[in-house]
Amino acid sequence: MAEGQMVYHFAFGQSPFPVMQCLADGLRENVHQNAYLSVAGLPELRSAICDFHHNYDDLDFTADQVLVAPGSKELIFLMIYLFNGDIYCLSPTWTTYHPQTKLANNSAYIISTRAEDQWRLMPEDLDRTLTETGERTNKMLILTNPDNPTLF
């Protein structure tokens, strides 16, 4: 700054960049769509998430079992804070889940994933961790996407 160079600060405040024309056009074209969305998220997106996990992970969910929301860090913290029980996190994962669990006075357990398994949670690792921690309380497993080095 002292040398007259422009410095862009990305941490706080208003962006110094102009809104891209394609975004401005999209907003203009859709300004009439001003109704609140479902609290659980768009039904089409929730169904697409179910389809993805069916095809990619061989898991079956219904759209009623899926919640989509903006601000995932805040949403996950609120779930952790309101939950009464043990929290299970994968490793590697986002760095805030374990400390958030401690802030909420819950117990946090880490389940390690491995590169040779494409950083996926393996059933035997989940079973082993659940067995080791016992059946004394409610349990929450935090799975986020992207969450690992492969971005899947």
SULUR-V306170 format. One record per residue. N is the residue number from 1. RES is the residue in three letters. SS is DSSP state (helix for helix, strand for strand, loop for the rest). OMEGA is omega in degrees with one decimal (* if undefined). Layout:
BEGIN
n:N res:RES ss:SS omega:OMEGA
n:N res:RES ss:SS omega:OMEGA
END
This chain:
BEGIN
n:1 res:MET ss:loop omega:-179.4
n:2 res:ALA ss:loop omega:-179.8
n:3 res:GLU ss:loop omega:178.7
n:4 res:GLY ss:loop omega:179.4
n:5 res:GLN ss:loop omega:176.4
n:6 res:MET ss:loop omega:177.6
n:7 res:VAL ss:loop omega:178.9
n:8 res:TYR ss:loop omega:-179.0
n:9 res:HIS ss:loop omega:-175.5
n:10 res:PHE ss:loop omega:-171.8
n:11 res:ALA ss:loop omega:-174.4
n:12 res:PHE ss:loop omega:169.2
n:13 res:GLY ss:loop omega:-174.5
n:14 res:GLN ss:loop omega:179.7
n:15 res:SER ss:loop omega:176.4
n:16 res:PRO ss:loop omega:-175.4
n:17 res:PHE ss:loop omega:177.2
n:18 res:PRO ss:loop omega:176.6
n:19 res:VAL ss:loop omega:-179.9
n:20 res:MET ss:loop omega:-176.3
n:21 res:GLN ss:helix omega:-179.6
n:22 res:CYS ss:helix omega:177.2
n:23 res:LEU ss:helix omega:178.2
n:24 res:ALA ss:helix omega:178.3
n:25 res:ASP ss:helix omega:179.2
n:26 res:GLY ss:helix omega:177.1
n:27 res:LEU ss:helix omega:179.8
n:28 res:ARG ss:helix omega:-178.2
n:29 res:GLU ss:helix omega:-174.8
n:30 res:ASN ss:loop omega:-177.1
n:31 res:VAL ss:loop omega:-179.9
n:32 res:HIS ss:loop omega:179.9
n:33 res:GLN ss:loop omega:-173.1
n:34 res:ASN ss:loop omega:178.6
n:35 res:ALA ss:loop omega:175.5
n:36 res:TYR ss:loop omega:175.6
n:37 res:LEU ss:loop omega:173.6
n:38 res:SER ss:loop omega:178.5
n:39 res:VAL ss:loop omega:-178.9
n:40 res:ALA ss:loop omega:-179.1
n:41 res:GLY ss:loop omega:-179.7
n:42 res:LEU ss:loop omega:179.9
n:43 res:PRO ss:helix omega:179.7
n:44 res:GLU ss:helix omega:178.9
n:45 res:LEU ss:helix omega:178.8
n:46 res:ARG ss:helix omega:176.4
n:47 res:SER ss:helix omega:179.0
n:48 res:ALA ss:helix omega:176.9
n:49 res:ILE ss:helix omega:176.9
n:50 res:CYS ss:helix omega:179.1
n:51 res:ASP ss:helix omega:179.8
n:52 res:PHE ss:helix omega:-176.7
n:53 res:HIS ss:helix omega:174.1
n:54 res:HIS ss:helix omega:-177.2
n:55 res:ASN ss:helix omega:-172.6
n:56 res:TYR ss:helix omega:-173.3
n:57 res:ASP ss:helix omega:-177.7
n:58 res:ASP ss:loop omega:177.7
n:59 res:LEU ss:loop omega:-179.3
n:60 res:ASP ss:loop omega:176.4
n:61 res:PHE ss:loop omega:169.5
n:62 res:THR ss:loop omega:179.9
n:63 res:ALA ss:helix omega:178.2
n:64 res:ASP ss:helix omega:179.3
n:65 res:GLN ss:helix omega:-176.1
n:66 res:VAL ss:loop omega:177.3
n:67 res:LEU ss:loop omega:178.2
n:68 res:VAL ss:loop omega:-178.5
n:69 res:ALA ss:loop omega:174.2
n:70 res:PRO ss:loop omega:176.7
n:71 res:GLY ss:loop omega:-172.9
n:72 res:SER ss:helix omega:179.8
n:73 res:LYS ss:helix omega:178.7
n:74 res:GLU ss:helix omega:-179.8
n:75 res:LEU ss:helix omega:179.8
n:76 res:ILE ss:helix omega:177.4
n:77 res:PHE ss:helix omega:-179.8
n:78 res:LEU ss:helix omega:177.2
n:79 res:MET ss:helix omega:178.3
n:80 res:ILE ss:helix omega:-176.7
n:81 res:TYR ss:helix omega:-177.5
n:82 res:LEU ss:helix omega:-176.1
n:83 res:PHE ss:loop omega:178.2
n:84 res:ASN ss:loop omega:179.9
n:85 res:GLY ss:strand omega:-178.1
n:86 res:ASP ss:strand omega:-179.4
n:87 res:ILE ss:strand omega:179.0
n:88 res:TYR ss:strand omega:-179.5
n:89 res:CYS ss:strand omega:175.6
n:90 res:LEU ss:strand omega:172.1
n:91 res:SER ss:strand omega:5.5
n:92 res:PRO ss:loop omega:176.6
n:93 res:THR ss:loop omega:176.7
n:94 res:TRP ss:loop omega:-169.2
n:95 res:THR ss:loop omega:-172.8
n:96 res:THR ss:helix omega:-172.3
n:97 res:TYR ss:helix omega:-178.9
n:98 res:HIS ss:helix omega:177.9
n:99 res:PRO ss:helix omega:177.8
n:100 res:GLN ss:helix omega:178.6
n:101 res:THR ss:helix omega:178.0
n:102 res:LYS ss:helix omega:178.0
n:103 res:LEU ss:helix omega:-179.0
n:104 res:ALA ss:loop omega:179.9
n:105 res:ASN ss:loop omega:173.3
n:106 res:ASN ss:loop omega:175.9
n:107 res:SER ss:loop omega:-179.9
n:108 res:ALA ss:strand omega:177.0
n:109 res:TYR ss:strand omega:-177.7
n:110 res:ILE ss:strand omega:175.3
n:111 res:ILE ss:strand omega:-177.2
n:112 res:SER ss:strand omega:173.0
n:113 res:THR ss:loop omega:-172.4
n:114 res:ARG ss:loop omega:178.7
n:115 res:ALA ss:helix omega:-178.1
n:116 res:GLU ss:helix omega:175.8
n:117 res:ASP ss:helix omega:-176.9
n:118 res:GLN ss:loop omega:177.6
n:119 res:TRP ss:loop omega:177.5
n:120 res:ARG ss:loop omega:173.7
n:121 res:LEU ss:loop omega:-179.8
n:122 res:MET ss:loop omega:-177.4
n:123 res:PRO ss:helix omega:-177.9
n:124 res:GLU ss:helix omega:177.4
n:125 res:ASP ss:helix omega:176.4
n:126 res:LEU ss:helix omega:179.4
n:127 res:ASP ss:helix omega:-179.4
n:128 res:ARG ss:helix omega:-179.2
n:129 res:THR ss:helix omega:178.7
n:130 res:LEU ss:helix omega:177.9
n:131 res:THR ss:helix omega:-179.0
n:132 res:GLU ss:helix omega:-175.9
n:133 res:THR ss:helix omega:173.5
n:134 res:GLY ss:loop omega:-175.6
n:135 res:GLU ss:loop omega:-172.2
n:136 res:ARG ss:loop omega:-172.4
n:137 res:THR ss:loop omega:172.4
n:138 res:ASN ss:strand omega:-177.7
n:139 res:LYS ss:strand omega:174.6
n:140 res:MET ss:strand omega:176.1
n:141 res:LEU ss:strand omega:179.5
n:142 res:ILE ss:strand omega:174.6
n:143 res:LEU ss:loop omega:178.3
n:144 res:THR ss:loop omega:-178.2
n:145 res:ASN ss:loop omega:0.6
n:146 res:PRO ss:loop omega:-175.2
n:147 res:ASP ss:loop omega:-169.8
n:148 res:ASN ss:loop omega:-176.8
n:149 res:PRO ss:loop omega:-179.9
n:150 res:THR ss:loop omega:-177.5
n:151 res:LEU ss:loop omega:176.0
n:152 res:PHE ss:loop omega:*
END
